[in-house]
Amino acid sequence: MGMLAVLALPLVILGISGIIYIYQSVIWLLSRSAVQNKVVVITDAVSRLGNECSRVFHTGGARLILCGRTWEKLEALYDALISVADPSMTYTPKLILLDISDIDCIQDVAREILDCYGCVDVLINNASMKVKGAVQSISLELDKKIMDVNYFGPVTLTKAILPNMISRRTGQIVLINSIQGKIGIPFRAASAASKNAAEALCCLAVPRTGILQDCSINYSRNNLL
């Protein structure tokens, strides 16, 4: 038990640092009025982190495009947002169904996203999937699905939105990652591999375009369970 606590301590520290970084980034954006009137896309907006990001950006006056797999949950989030914000100071969020693991549909969804306002200022890739198990017990089919959700899905959506940002020479791409993108954890090989791939992608700059890329680490208890 003592050894597990020692091993878990660095992970907890990294996780807390990630949460602080995300919080400071959001506060910085709001303090500079950088999100007001900006078009912000959030995938898996109905998750806990997606929900909180939606609330913060909506309150800040962003033009939100909320994506999720379940229409009922998107509507519930929509109702929660408009019930607490001043309608004269905010925009009505737009809702779009998106299953990030369905790679074939992402191009169509990207066009639907761009049709909302004609551009995207901030893309927050928040959708993710995790699984627990020994390498030999995880099927190849599940390995592929995890890679689709955690890597190929966000990459496909980002590449579909990126030309619009490049043409305008402005935009920000955010990937919500986990500590597994930095440190491998036992019985998390499939998740760690996909998160590490996403982490590596974020390290590649988009040269001479004015586009910013950011990889934020999110820690929650569920990341370790």
N, C-alpha and C positions, 0 to 999 in steps of 0.2 A: 504493500500500500504506500509506504514511504517512497519507494523508487518511482512508482507511478506519479506521485505528487511532484517529484523532482522533474520528471520528464514532461509533465503537463504544464509546469510553470512557464517555460519559454513560450509555449503555444498561447497560454492565456495572456501573457504580456504582449505578444504580437497581435492577438485578437483585439485587445483593448486599444492598442495603438491604431489599429485599423479603424475602429469605431470613432476614435477621436479625430482621425484624419478625415473621415467622411463628414463628420459633424462640422469640423472647422472649414472644410471646403464649401459646404452648403451655406454656412454662416457668411463666409467671405463673398460668395456669389450674391447673397441677399444684401449684404452691407454695401456692395457696390452697385446695387440695383441692376445687376447683370442679367437677372432672369425676367425682369419685367418686360412683357410683350414678346419674349422669346418663345419659340416653338420647341417644346421639350417632349421627347418620346420616352416612355418608360415601359419596358417589357416586364411581364409578370408583375404588373402594378398591384395585383391583389395580394401579393405576399406581404409579410410583416414589414420588411424593409421597403418594398415598393409602395406600400400604403403610406408609410411615413414620408417617403420622398414626394409622393403625390401631394400630400397635405402641405408640405413645406413649399413646394414650387407653386402650387395653386394659390396659397396665401400670398406668395411673392408676386403674383400677377402674371405668371407664365401662361402661355397657351398650351395646355396639356393635351397630349394624345396618349391615352392609356390603353395598353395592350394586355390581353390575358386569354386564357383558354376557355373560361366559363363566363357566359354572358350575364348570368344571374349575379355572380360575384362582382363583375365590372359595374353593373347597375347599382349594387349595394354601395360600392366605393363612390360612385358618382353621387348618389343621394347623400352620403356622409360629407362629401366635399362641399356641395352646394348649400348644405344646411348650416354650415358653420362660418362660411366666408361671406363677405360683403359683395353682393352681385354687381355693385357699381364699380368695384375695384378689381374684379376678377373676370376671367373668361370661362365660359361653359366648357368643361372638358369633353373631348371627343373620345368615343370608345371604339376599339377595333379588336376583333377576335384574332388571336395569333397563337398557334401551337408551334413553338420554336423548334420542336423536333421534326416537324413536317417541312423538310428542306424545300420540297418542290413548290410549296405554296408561298414561300417567303417573298419571292419577287413580286407576286401579285399584291401581297400585303404591303410591301414597300411602296408600290405605286399608289395604293389606297392611302397610306400615310402621307405621301407627298401631295396627293390631291386635296388633303384637308386645308393646308395653308400655302402650298406651293414650295415649301422649304422646311428644313429641319435645322435648328440651331444647336440643340443638345440631344444626343442619343445616349440613353442610359440602358445598357445591356444588363438587366438584372435577373433574367430567367436562368435557372440552374437546376441541376439534378445531382443527387448523391446516393451512393449505395455502400453497404457494409458487407464484407465477406472476403474470404480467402481467394486468392487469384484463381485457383483451380475450381472454385465453386461458382464463379461468375461466368455466365455463358457469353459467347462471342457476340450474340445478338444484343445482350444487355450492354456489353462494352461499346458496341457501335451506337446504341441509343444514347448512352452517356456522352460520347464524343459529339453526337449530333446536337444535344441540348447545350452542352457546356462549351463547345468549340465551333463546330461547323454552322450551327444555327446563328449564333452571334456574328460570326465572320460573314456569312451570307447576307444577313441584314445590313451589317456595316458596309459591305461592298456595294450594296444596292443604294444606300443613302449617301455614301461618300462622294460620288460624282456631283451631286447637288451642292454639297459643302465646298468642294474644290472649285466649282464654277463661281461660287460667291466669295471664295477665299476666306471663309470664316466657318467656324463650327467646333463643337467639342464632342468627343466620343468617350464615354465612360464605361468601363467594364467592372461590374461588381464581382470580385473574385473571393477566394477564401485562402486561409493560411496553407491549405493543401497545395496551392500553386507555388509555395515557397519551400515547404517542408513535407516530406512524405510521412504518412501515418500508417502504422500497421493495419491491415484489413481495409485499407482505403485505396488500393492500387489503381483501380479503374477511375475513381473520382480524382485522385491526385494527378494521374496522367493527363486527363482532360483539362484540369485547372492549370497544370504546368504549361500545356500548349497555349492556353489562353493568355497566361502570364507572359510567355515568350513573344506572342503576337503584339502585346501592348508595348513591349520594349522597342518595337520597330517604329521609327518616326515616319510621318508623311512629309517628305522634304519639300520645302518651298511652296507650301500650299496654304499656310495660315491655319491649318487644322491641328487642334490639340488632341492628344490621346492621353488617357489616364486610366490606370488600373488600381482600383481601390479594394482593399482587403476587408471583408466583412467577417466578423466572428460572432457566432452564436452557439449555444449549447448543442444545437442540432448538427453543427458542423463536425462535432466529435462523436456523435452517437451513431 
